[in-house]
Each structure stands twice: as structure tokens, then as C-alpha cells.
Amino acid sequence: MQFTDLTDDTEDALHSPAERALAASRSTWVSVGVNVVLTITQIVVGVLAKSQGLIADGIHSLSDLVADFVVLFAGHHARKDADEDHPYGHQRFETAASLVLGALLLGVGIGMLWSAFRKLEAPETVQTVHVMALWVSGAALISKELLFRYMLAVAKRVKSSMLVANAWHARSDAASSLVVGIGIIGNLAGYPILDPIAALIVGFMVTKMGWGFAWDALHDLMDRAVDDQEVQAIRQTLIETPGVSGVHDVRTRKMGDMIVVDAHIEVDALISVEAGHDIAVEARQRVLQRHRVLNLMTHVDPWHRPDLDHAAQVPTAPH
């Protein structure tokens, strides 16, 4: 996901910790409500209608429900202020939550694959499903797609990778509902084996998405840098600061949805230490205001004007 820089004060307010927390809480509770209804309906109707695919989809909805509570838990702890043990704050609770979400999806997906394989080993045990399963699958598809669009819009507005992960979790459930619906239609058309095949496909989808989320979160916990586009945007903000003559060695690492940055800035070698410090402070303030940067550590390097003789620029010590 690419993030764009915002300089407008109104837009910046949308990315404050309070606004992000409120948006996350609202969207997640909406997801909780949808998933509670879908989980109960899909599993109960799946059992009554003898559809393994619908039951698998219901289990997927149940994993969504558990994921929602993981997001709420992480969001609560990520809002805590920095303390002695966590001087950079608790933003990585969100990354840890994404790792848990991925592990959860991975486990659910493997379980669904195992169940589907068992059915395919004994195709004679697959029964014809009731048409009621098709209606429930269609309703689940529509509900999940609408939930995905709503949650993704909120996630992009407040720039939350954790909410993006949860939104795509909802999209994966919408896709699985589509696959299940096709399997149920095939079953009703006289091909019963298509229902467990649909459950197998859903299991593959869930497993793949779980691995992706877990792998990305693991890299973020290992201080992965942000993408080049965002690094260049931060570098540009630094170089545009009055008094900054050059920028090099810009390094970034993710801290939840925020970034910690180290950078070397070059200032005129002839100015005072205090003036150089003031330039560094101004550069830091600009970066924190314009980017999703939690902290910027600057190192000030002397810059020697090329049009002057180097020896002339270096004041001599008094005798």
C-alpha cells in the first residue's frame, strides 16, 4: 500500500492518534456485528443443508470475528504513550496483531484443507445440498464485499496497515463465498463433488493470505525499511528546509504504521553550532508534520562551499 504525503491541516488531523483509534474502533465493531451474524447463519445452515463448503465459509467468518477482537486489543495497546521500557511507544502492537492475524488465517486454512481432502478421499459420502445454502452463500458474498469496501476506505483515510489487513481479510471471505456459491450450484446441478472442491479452494485462499500477512509482519518486526518512494519524499522535505545544503544516509524502519528515521543533513561549515542545531530542529519538525514519522534523529555534517578555499573556511584557533 502506498501512502501519499498530506500537508493540509484538515487532512493531517485525520491522522492523529485519536482519530486513527476512533476509526479503527468503529470499523472493527461494524465488522464484529457482520461476522457474528454470518458465522452463526453459515455454520447452522451449512449443517442443516449438508454443505461442507458453507460450513468452511462459516469457519472463515469465525476467524474474521476472532481477528476483529485481535485488532481491537492491539488498537487499545498501541495508543499507549511511550514509557521507560518503550521509549518509541507501543505502535508495534499493530504489527504484532497483523502477525497474529496471519498465523490465525494460516491455521484455519490448513484445517479447512485437511477437512476438504478427507471428503475428496471418500466422494461417495458427499451429499446433495439444500438450495437454502445457496441463498445464504449469496447473502454472505454481498455482505462481505460491502464490508470490505467500507473497511478499506477507512483504512486508507487514516493510513492503517492493520486495518488494511483486516479489510482484505473481509475481501478473502467475500471471494470464498463466491467460490462456495459456485460449488453449491454445481452440487445442485448433479455434481456433488464440487461442494468439497469449493471448500478446498477456500482453504487454499485462506492459507495463502495468512502466510502473506504473517510474512510481512515478521519482516516489519525485523525493522524493514519503507519503500523508496516514501524515503525519497522524506529526503525531499529535508533538502527543502532552509539552511540544509545536502542530505545523505537516510535510513528508515517501521514502527507499526509509523516510521522511525535516521538522516545526515549538511549545513554551512561556517555557521555556529547553535545555528546548525536550529536548522536540524526545523528539518525534524517539517518531516514530523508532513509524513507518518514517529521520530527523526538527525546528524549534522559540515558543508564547505565549493567556491571558497577550504583553508579559508576553517577558522584558526587563537594563540
N, C-alpha and C positions, 0 to 999 in steps of 0.2 A: 504494500500500500504506500503510495506516495503522499507526502504532506506538502502543502503549499504554505508559503510564508504569509502572515497576516499582519498588517501594520495598522489597520483601522482599530480605534479604541473599542468600538462596539463589538467587533469580532473577537478582539483579544479577551474581552470579558467572558465570552462563551467558553474560553479555555481555562478559566480559573479553576482551582481545585474544587471549590464548592459547586460550580456549575457542572463540572465533569462528574462529580459524585452524584448529584441530583439526577442528571440524565441517565447515568448507569443504573441507578436505583429504579427509576420509573420504567425504563425499557425492560429491565430484568423482571420486575414484578408483572408486567404485561405478559412476558414470556412464561412466567410461572403459571399464571392463570390459564393460558392456552394449553400448556403442556399437561397440566393436571387433568383437564377435560379430555384431551386426546389420549393420554396414557390409559385412563380408565375405559374410555369408549373403545379404543382399538383392541386392547387385550381382552375385554369381556366379549365384544362382538367377534373377535378372532377365534376365541374358544368355541363360542356358540355356533359360528358359521364354518368352523373347521378349516380355517385359513392360516397356515403357518406363516405366510407372507405378512398378513395383517398383524399377527402376534409379534413377529420380528419388528415390524414398524412401530408397534406399541412399546416394545422394549427400547427402541431407539428414542421414542418420545420420553420414556422414563429417564434415559441417560441425559436427555436435554434438561429435564427437570432437576436432576442432581447437579448438572453443570450450572444451572441458574443459581443454585444456592452456593456453589463454589465461587461464582462471580460476586455474589452479594457479600460473602465472607471476605474475599480478597479486597473488594472495594472499600469495606469498612476499615480494614487494617492499613491499606495503602494511604489512607487520608491522615494517618498519624504523623505528627510533627517529628522532625529529626530529634534524636536524643544522643546521649553519650555513646551508646552501643551502636547506633545507626546514624552517623553524622550526615549522611546524604539522604536521610528519610527512609520511608518504607515502600517506595514505589515498586520495588521488585516483588512485592506480594502479587502484583498483577501478572508478572512473568511466571511466577510460581503457579498461579492459578491456571494460566494457559498450559503449563506443563501437566498439571493435574487433569485438565480437560482432555488433553491429548492422550494421556495414559488411560483415562476413562473410556474414551472412544475406542482406543486400541483394544482394550479388554472386552468391551461389548461386541466389537466387530468380530473378534476371534471366536467368541461364544456363539454368535449368530452363524458363522461359517461352519462350526462344528455341528450345530443342530441341523443345518441345511444338508450337509454331507451325509449325515445319518439317514435323513429322509430319502436322499437320492440313492443310497445303497439299497433301499427297500421300496422301490417305486410303487409296488402293489399296495402299500399301506396308505398311499396318498388318496384322500377322499375328495369328492366334488364339493366345492364350497357353496355357501348360500349367497344369493345375489345381494343380500344386505351388506356383505363385506365390501362389495364394490362401491356402494354409496358412501360408506364410512371412509374408504380409501380416498374417494374423490373429495370429500369434505376436508380430510386431513391435508391433502395436497394444497387446496386453496388457502386453508388457514396458515399453513407453514410458509407458503410463498408470501402472503401478506405480512406475516410476522418478520420474515427475512428482510423485506424491503423497508419496513419500519425501523428495525434494529440497525440495519446498515446505514440508514440516513442519520440516525442519532450518533452512531459510532464515528462517522466521517465528520459530523458537525463538531464534536468535542475531541476528535483525534485520539481515539482509544483503541489500541490494537487488541486489547482483551475483549472489548465489545464487538470488534470486527470478527474475532474468532468465534464468539458466541452467535453472531448473526449468520456466519457461514455454516455453523452447526445447524441452525434452523433451515438453511437452504439445503443442506445434505439430507435433512429429514423430508423436505419437500420432494427432492429427487427420488428418495427411497419410496415415498408414497406413490409417485408416478410409476416406478418400476413394479411395485406391488399391485397397483391397479391393472397394469398390463398383464401381469401374471394371473390375476384373478379372472380377467376377461378370457385369457387362454384356457384356464381351468373350466370356466363355464361353457366354453366352446367345444369342450370334449378332450382337452389335453391337460389332465390333472397335474402332470409333472411340472407344468410351468409355474405353479404356485411355489413349490420349494426352490425352483430355479430363481424365481424372483427374490426369495429370501436369501439365497446365496449371493446374488448380485448386490443386494443391500449390505450384506456382511462385508463384501469387498470394499464397497464405497466407504463404509464407516471405518474400517481398518486403515485404509489409505489416508483418510482425513485425520484420524487420530495420530498416525505416525508423523504426518506433516506438522501438526500443531506441536507435538512433543519435541520433535527435532529442532524446530525454530526456537522454541522456548529454551531448550537446552543451550543453543548457541548464544542466545541473549544473556543467559546466566553466566556464560563464559566471556562476557564483555565484548560481544560482537559490535563492530562499528556500524554506523548508519550508512545509507547508500551515498554514492559520490555526489549525487545532485544536492542532497541536503548539506553535505560537507562544503561544497562549493558556495552554497547560499550563505552559510555561516562565515566562510572566508571572505565573501564579498562584503558582508556587513562590517567585518573587522577592517578591511582595507579602506572602506569609505569613511571611517572615523577620522575626524580632523586630527592631524598630528601623526597618524600611522603611515609610515613610509613603505612598509612591506610586511608580509605575513608568511610564516612557514611552519612546518611541523604541526599542522592542525590534526589532532587525534580525538576521536570520539568513542564513547561506549554507552550502550543503552542502559538506562535505569528505569525499568518498567516502560512507560510510554514517554519518558523524558530522556534527556541526553546530558551526559557529563562531558565537558570539552576541555582539552588542554591545547594551548596555542602559544607560539612565539610571535611577538609583534616587534617591529623595528621602529625606533624613534630616533630623531636627530641626536647625534652623539654629543652636541654642544649644549643641549638644554640641561637644566638642573634635574636632579633625581626626583624632586617633588613634582616638576612639570611632567616628567615621564610617567610617574605614578598616576597623576591626574588623567593622562591620556589613556592609560590602561584601565582605569576605573570607568571612564566614559565608554570605552570599547566594550567592556563587560556589560554595562547597563544596556547598551544598544542590542547586544546579542540576546540577553535575557528577555528583552521586551519584544523582539521580533521573531524569536524562534522558541521551540519547545525545549529550551535548555534549562536544566536544573541548576547547573553551576559551571562557571568558566574560570579556569586557572590560567592566568597569563604570565608569560616570562618576557621581560623587556630586554631587547637586544639593541646595542648602539648601531645607528646607521650613519655612515660617513658620506657626505655629499661628494659625488664624483668630480664636481667642478673645482673642488678645493684640494690643496695639497694635504695629504694625510697628517704630516708632521705639524702643519699649521693649525689643524683642528684639535690637536691634543694639547691642553694647557700644561705648562711645566710647573712642577712643584716649586714653591718659594724657597729661596736659600736662607 
